[in-house]
Amino acid sequence: MKLYSKDGVEMMDVKSIDLDGDRLVIKGKMMGAMAATIHVAPVDMWAAFRLFSWRVKLRMPGLLLRGWLQERRAASG
């Protein structure tokens, strides 16, 4: 997964998201050069979830489905 700035500049290339106990561990490269391991605690996950508006929360299942379908089409074609 790649995260981009508003201008289309790649900010982070996420290589994996895993669990270490009750924390998320995100591994990747920042700005294409610096390896990074980010640890996210449950309280911070909840804080991040609260940043989403209700509109985004309600559309999230559809967005996930759309991404899954696009990935399947790309893999098969």
Buried (B, 14 or more C-beta within 10 A) or exposed (E): EEEEEEEEEEEBBBEEEEEEEEBBBBEBBBEEEEEBEBEBEEEEEEEEEEEEEEEEEEEEEEEEEEEEEEEEEEEEE
